[in-house]
């Protein structure tokens, strides 16, 4: 989904009642607006039956991928080292879970993305002093 579309999604949903954001998973609206389209059903009520907003072809374990993206985004925003470390370690667990759970799904498009994000997370963690990791 293009940035302009994310921007439109963000403002369209911000105009709705706050309950529209009451999906199964929770995240700040500004972060939800930056997520890939296939993550939105996890965060916005009413989209769970629309395949355009779901992860398809990756199995049940793929539900941890989008929360990992949220945690990466939150880690980028915080300047509190302990919180950044906590978020990145949780994101790493979510990406590893996704990779383990989709091992038998060779056509799962998330695998390559999860591996890339895992590398990003590890790089970000290396920038944190070892005592805080």
C-alpha positions in Angstrom: 0.0 0.0 0.0 1.4 3.4 -0.9 2.1 6.1 1.6 -0.7 8.3 0.2 -3.1 5.4 0.8 -1.8 4.9 4.3 -2.4 8.6 4.9 -6.0 8.4 3.6 -6.6 5.2 5.7 -5.4 7.0 8.8 -7.6 10.1 8.4 -10.6 8.1 7.3 -10.4 5.9 10.4 -9.6 8.8 12.7 -12.9 10.3 11.7 -14.7 7.2 12.8 -15.6 6.5 16.5 -12.7 5.3 18.6 -14.4 1.8 18.7 -13.5 1.4 15.0 -9.9 0.9 16.2 -11.0 -1.7 18.7 -9.7 -4.7 16.7 -8.3 -7.9 18.2 -4.8 -6.3 18.5 -4.1 -2.8 19.9 -1.7 -0.2 18.5 -1.6 3.6 18.2 -3.6 4.9 15.2 -0.6 6.6 13.8 1.3 3.3 13.6 -1.7 1.4 12.3 -1.8 3.8 9.4 1.7 2.8 8.5 1.2 -0.9 8.5 0.9 -3.0 5.3 -2.6 -3.4 4.1 -2.6 -7.1 5.0 -2.2 -6.2 8.7 -5.2 -4.0 9.0 -7.8 -6.8 9.8 -5.9 -7.5 13.0 -6.2 -3.9 14.2 -9.5 -2.5 12.8 -12.9 -4.0 13.5 -15.0 -4.8 10.5 -12.1 -5.8 8.2 -11.7 -9.4 9.5 -13.8 -10.9 6.7 -12.1 -9.0 3.8 -9.2 -10.9 2.4 -7.6 -7.7 1.1 -6.8 -6.9 4.8 -5.6 -10.3 5.9 -2.4 -12.4 5.6 -3.3 -15.2 3.2 -1.3 -18.4 2.5 0.9 -18.3 5.5 -1.0 -20.3 8.1 -2.1 -19.6 11.6 1.4 -18.6 13.0 1.6 -15.5 10.8 -0.6 -13.5 13.2 2.6 -12.5 15.1 4.2 -10.8 12.2 2.1 -7.5 12.3 2.5 -7.1 16.1 6.2 -7.4 15.5 6.0 -4.5 13.0 4.1 -2.4 15.5 6.8 -3.1 18.1 9.6 -2.1 15.7 7.7 1.2 15.0 7.2 1.9 18.7 10.9 1.1 19.3 11.9 3.7 16.7 9.8 6.3 18.4 10.9 5.9 22.0 14.1 7.4 23.4 13.8 5.4 26.6 16.5 2.8 26.2 14.9 0.2 28.4 11.6 0.5 26.6 13.3 0.4 23.2 15.1 -2.8 24.2 11.9 -4.4 25.6 10.0 -3.6 22.3 12.8 -4.9 20.1 13.2 -8.1 22.0 9.5 -8.7 21.8 9.5 -7.9 18.1 12.4 -10.4 17.6 10.3 -13.1 19.4 7.3 -12.3 17.1 9.5 -12.5 13.9 11.1 -15.7 15.1 7.7 -17.2 15.9 6.5 -16.2 12.5 9.5 -17.8 10.8 9.2 -21.0 12.9 5.4 -21.3 12.3 5.6 -20.7 8.6 8.5 -23.1 8.0 6.1 -25.5 6.3 4.5 -22.8 4.2 7.2 -22.4 1.5 5.1 -19.9 -0.5 4.4 -17.6 2.4 5.4 -14.1 1.3 6.0 -13.1 4.9 9.0 -15.3 5.4 11.4 -13.1 3.5 10.0 -10.0 5.1 10.2 -11.5 8.6 13.9 -12.5 7.9 14.6 -8.9 6.8 12.9 -7.5 9.8 14.8 -9.9 12.1 18.1 -8.6 10.7 16.9 -5.0 11.2 15.9 -5.8 14.8 19.3 -7.3 15.5 21.0 -4.3 14.1 18.9 -2.0 16.2 19.6 -4.0 19.3 23.3 -3.8 18.7 23.0 0.0 19.0 21.7 -0.3 22.5 24.3 -0.6 25.3 24.7 -4.3 26.3 23.5 -3.6 29.9 20.2 -2.4 28.6 19.5 -5.3 26.3 
